[in-house]
Amino acid sequence: MRALTINPGTADSLEVTELPDPEPGPAELLVEGLAVGVCGTDREIAQAEYGQAPPGHDRLVLGHESLGRVLTAPEGSGFTAGDLVVGVVRRPCPEPCGACAHDEFDNCRTGDYTERGIKGLDGYAAERWCVETDYAVALDPGLTDVGVLMEPTSVVAKAWEQVRRVGERAWYDPKVALVTGAGPIGLLGAMIGVQQGLDVHVLDVVEDGPKPDLVRRLGATYHHGDVDEVAGRLQPDVVIEATGVGSVVFAAMRNTAPFGVVCLTGIASAGHGIVVDVAGANREMVLENDAVIGSVNANLRHFRQAADALARADRAWLEGLISRRVPLDSFADAFTGRSDDVKVVITL
């Protein structure tokens, strides 16, 4: 079979490699790979910023945003041949720590977790792959064309879950949500906000192209103005921050309604310093009972929440998020960004 592999730590070492067909274990599915999404994490691994091959191997099969169709499944597993599935990305640390022992491996305390296509485990960018039945999630069969959006949807499903848990420390009835950043994470986060009945607003820097239209088609409101002005006028109860840009983060923190919850999902490159009135931010957060939380990755529960969210979504709108589909042999095109890209997918 063919797979997209890389020598972690060596920039520009991506190549399509011939590998032996995988042999499923007694508790594993054998899956025909259909597609993988390409995100910033994949591009950073391609540029040798991080990434780790499995023990005893020089190369790592890339790909953590998976989509496949079951070829064989163990009897009694709940899966059957033909099922549309995705594989969960992270696996618990070996000890395990308390969080991993309670299936909250997205909040691992040791950092010794492994991740498919990222850290210590081969990913899903292969014509065939295996996955443990306990780390596979079935999708609505109608999601064949868009199910590759499952993993990024799981990230924002977790973010919204965490927002709700923080808000419910007291009486909680949010009305207005602001999403900063209109990439796949921001747009999918906005989708879940709309599904919850919130008045959703999305802020990004572009004035035209596919993003403003996608926001409007979702039933949300698009903004491209100054974040202080927009957030100050809206006074959102919830902010899903998906840019990682320091100035945007602190502007969002300054401009929530009382009891506001800001969830940070974006990670910016290091080295971009800003001047911040920490004392003022502290005073406002304390006096208004505000909360700022970080959220990354997802566990099995969040993947299942994502499957439900995608099943409820408009298929045509989801299709609009996928700006390009690139065949495996042309993988390099998927790692070259274009101004009108939202989500780029490699077909297997």
C-alpha positions in Angstrom: 0.0 0.0 0.0 1.0 3.6 -0.4 1.3 6.1 2.5 2.4 9.7 3.0 5.5 9.5 5.3 8.1 11.9 6.7 11.4 11.7 8.5 10.6 13.8 11.6 13.2 16.4 12.2 14.2 16.7 8.6 12.4 19.5 6.7 10.9 18.8 3.3 11.2 15.0 3.7 7.6 14.2 2.8 7.2 11.4 0.3 4.7 8.7 -0.8 6.2 5.4 0.4 5.3 1.8 -0.3 4.6 0.0 2.9 3.3 -3.6 3.7 -0.4 -3.9 4.1 -1.3 -3.7 7.8 -2.5 -6.8 9.6 -5.3 -6.0 12.2 -5.0 -7.4 15.7 -7.8 -9.2 17.4 -9.4 -6.0 18.7 -8.7 -3.8 15.6 -10.6 -2.7 12.5 -9.0 -2.9 9.1 -9.9 0.3 7.3 -9.7 1.5 3.7 -8.3 5.1 3.9 -10.5 7.6 2.1 -9.1 11.0 3.0 -7.0 12.9 5.4 -7.3 16.6 6.2 -4.2 18.8 6.2 -3.8 21.4 9.0 -1.2 23.6 10.6 0.1 20.8 12.7 0.9 18.7 9.6 2.6 21.7 8.0 4.7 22.3 11.1 5.7 18.6 11.2 6.7 18.9 7.5 8.9 21.8 8.4 10.6 19.7 11.1 9.2 21.8 14.0 8.2 18.6 15.8 7.0 15.1 15.2 8.2 11.7 16.4 8.3 8.4 14.5 7.2 5.1 16.2 9.9 3.4 18.3 12.4 1.6 16.0 11.3 3.5 12.9 12.9 6.4 11.0 9.8 7.5 9.3 6.3 8.5 10.5 3.1 8.0 8.5 1.5 11.5 8.6 -2.2 12.3 9.0 -4.4 12.7 12.1 -7.6 14.0 10.5 -8.9 10.7 9.2 -11.7 9.2 7.3 -12.1 5.6 6.2 -14.4 2.7 5.5 -14.3 -0.5 7.5 -13.0 -3.6 5.5 -13.0 -6.1 8.4 -14.2 -5.9 12.0 -14.0 -8.3 15.0 -17.2 -10.1 15.7 -19.2 -8.4 18.5 -17.3 -5.1 18.1 -20.3 -3.1 17.0 -18.7 -2.3 13.6 -19.3 -4.0 10.3 -17.7 -3.9 6.9 -18.8 -0.8 5.0 -19.1 1.4 8.1 -17.8 5.0 7.7 -15.3 5.6 10.5 -12.6 7.9 11.9 -9.8 7.1 14.3 -9.2 9.0 17.5 -5.8 10.8 17.5 -4.5 10.5 21.1 -3.7 7.5 23.2 -3.2 7.5 27.0 0.2 7.7 28.7 1.5 4.2 29.8 1.4 4.7 33.6 -1.4 5.9 33.3 -1.8 9.2 35.0 -5.1 10.0 36.8 -6.6 11.8 33.8 -5.7 9.0 31.3 -7.0 6.4 33.7 -10.4 8.1 33.6 -10.4 8.3 29.7 -9.6 12.0 29.8 -6.4 11.5 27.9 -6.8 14.8 26.2 -5.9 16.3 29.6 -2.9 14.0 30.2 -0.8 15.1 33.1 2.5 13.5 32.2 2.9 14.5 28.5 3.8 10.9 27.7 0.8 10.3 25.6 1.1 9.2 21.9 -0.7 10.6 18.9 -1.5 9.1 15.5 0.4 10.9 12.8 2.1 13.2 15.3 3.9 11.6 18.2 5.1 8.0 18.3 2.3 6.4 16.3 1.8 6.2 12.6 -1.1 8.2 11.3 -3.9 7.7 8.9 -2.5 9.1 5.6 -2.4 5.6 4.1 -4.5 3.5 1.7 -5.1 1.1 4.5 -4.8 1.5 8.3 -5.8 -0.3 11.4 -7.4 1.2 14.5 -8.4 -0.3 17.9 -12.2 -0.7 18.1 -12.1 1.4 21.3 -10.6 4.3 19.4 -12.9 4.3 16.4 -16.1 6.3 15.9 -18.7 5.5 13.3 -20.1 8.3 11.2 -23.5 8.9 9.6 -23.1 7.2 6.1 -24.3 10.4 4.5 -21.1 12.1 5.6 -18.9 10.3 3.1 -17.8 13.5 1.3 -17.3 15.6 4.5 -16.6 13.2 7.3 -12.9 14.1 7.2 -14.0 17.3 9.1 -14.6 15.1 12.2 -11.3 15.6 14.0 -11.3 19.4 13.9 -15.0 19.3 14.9 -14.0 17.2 17.9 -11.6 20.0 19.0 -14.4 22.6 19.1 -16.9 20.1 20.5 -14.5 19.8 23.5 -14.1 23.6 23.6 -17.8 24.1 23.9 -18.1 21.4 26.5 -15.5 23.1 28.6 -17.2 26.5 28.2 -20.4 25.0 29.4 -18.8 23.2 32.4 -17.1 26.5 33.5 -20.3 28.5 33.0 -22.4 26.1 35.0 -20.4 26.8 38.1 -23.3 29.2 38.6 -26.6 30.1 36.9 -25.7 30.1 33.2 -27.7 31.3 30.2 -25.4 32.6 27.4 -26.9 34.5 24.5 -24.1 35.9 22.4 -21.0 34.2 21.2 -18.0 35.6 19.4 -15.6 33.4 17.4 -12.3 35.0 16.5 -10.7 33.4 13.4 -12.6 31.9 10.4 -10.4 29.0 9.7 -11.8 25.4 10.0 -11.7 25.5 13.8 -13.4 28.9 14.0 -16.0 28.0 11.4 -16.8 24.6 13.0 -16.9 26.3 16.4 -19.4 28.8 15.0 -21.5 25.9 13.6 -21.8 24.3 17.0 -22.7 27.7 18.6 -25.5 28.1 16.0 -26.7 24.6 16.7 -27.0 25.6 20.4 -29.2 28.5 19.5 -26.7 31.3 20.2 -26.4 34.6 18.4 -23.0 33.8 16.8 -20.6 36.4 15.4 -17.3 35.5 13.6 -14.4 37.9 13.3 -11.6 37.6 10.8 -9.3 39.8 8.8 -10.5 39.1 5.3 -13.2 41.1 3.6 -14.1 38.8 0.8 -13.5 35.2 -0.4 -15.3 32.1 0.9 -15.1 32.8 4.7 -17.6 35.7 4.9 -20.1 33.7 2.8 -19.7 30.6 4.8 -20.5 32.5 8.0 -23.6 34.1 6.5 -24.8 30.8 5.1 -24.4 29.4 8.6 -26.8 32.0 9.9 -24.1 33.9 11.8 -22.8 37.4 11.4 -19.4 38.1 9.9 -17.1 41.0 11.0 -13.7 42.1 9.8 -13.2 45.2 11.9 -11.1 46.0 14.9 -11.5 43.3 17.6 -11.8 45.8 20.4 -14.6 47.7 18.6 -16.5 44.5 17.6 -16.2 42.7 20.9 -16.8 45.9 22.8 -20.1 46.5 21.0 -21.2 42.8 21.2 -20.2 42.1 24.8 -20.2 38.4 24.2 -21.0 35.9 26.9 -18.7 33.4 25.2 -15.6 33.8 23.1 -14.1 30.9 21.2 -10.6 32.2 20.3 -9.1 30.4 17.3 -6.3 32.7 16.1 -3.7 32.5 18.9 -2.8 36.1 18.2 -1.9 37.8 21.4 -3.5 41.1 20.7 -6.8 39.4 19.7 -6.7 37.2 22.8 -6.4 40.1 25.2 -8.9 42.2 23.3 -11.4 39.4 23.7 -10.7 39.0 27.4 -11.2 42.8 27.9 -14.6 42.9 26.2 -16.8 40.1 27.4 -20.1 40.5 29.3 -19.9 39.9 33.1 -19.4 36.2 33.8 -17.9 35.8 30.4 -16.0 32.7 29.4 -13.1 32.9 26.9 -11.9 29.6 25.5 -8.5 29.7 23.8 -8.0 27.1 21.1 -5.4 28.8 18.8 -1.6 28.7 19.2 0.5 31.5 17.8 4.2 31.4 16.9 6.5 32.5 19.6 8.3 35.8 19.5 5.4 38.2 19.0 5.4 40.3 22.1 2.6 42.8 23.0 2.1 45.3 25.8 -0.6 44.3 28.2 -2.2 46.0 31.2 -2.1 42.9 33.4 -3.4 44.7 36.5 -6.4 46.1 34.6 -7.2 42.7 33.1 -6.9 41.1 36.5 -9.2 43.7 38.1 -11.9 43.2 35.4 -11.8 39.4 35.5 -12.1 39.3 39.3 -14.9 41.9 39.6 -16.9 40.3 36.7 -16.3 36.6 37.6 -14.8 36.1 34.1 -12.9 32.9 33.2 -10.2 32.2 30.6 -9.5 28.6 29.7 -7.3 26.7 27.3 -8.5 23.7 25.3 -6.6 21.3 23.0 -7.1 17.9 21.5 -10.2 15.7 22.2 -11.1 12.4 23.8 -13.5 9.7 22.6 -16.5 11.5 24.1 -15.7 14.6 22.1 -15.4 12.6 18.9 -18.8 11.2 19.4 -20.2 14.7 20.1 -18.5 15.8 16.8 -20.2 13.0 15.0 -23.6 14.1 16.2 -22.8 17.8 15.3 -21.8 16.8 11.8 -24.9 14.6 11.3 -27.1 17.6 12.2 -25.2 20.1 10.0 -26.1 21.1 6.5 -24.1 18.9 4.1 -23.8 21.6 1.4 -22.4 24.0 4.0 -19.9 21.4 5.3 -18.8 20.8 1.7 -18.1 24.5 1.3 -15.4 24.2 4.0 -13.4 21.9 1.8 -11.7 24.2 -0.6 -9.5 21.7 -2.4 -9.2 17.9 -2.7 -5.7 16.8 -3.7 -4.8 13.2 -4.8 -2.1 11.4 -2.8 0.4 11.6 -5.6 0.1 15.4 -5.6 0.5 15.8 -1.8 2.9 18.7 -2.2 0.0 20.9 -3.5 -1.8 20.3 -0.2 1.1 21.7 1.8 1.2 24.9 -0.4 -1.3 27.4 1.0 -3.6 29.5 -1.2 -5.4 32.7 -0.2 -8.8 31.2 -0.6 -8.1 28.0 1.3 -10.3 26.9 4.2 -9.6 23.2 4.5 -7.4 21.2 2.1 -7.9 17.4 1.9 -5.8 14.6 0.5 -7.8 11.9 -1.1 -6.5 8.3 -0.6 
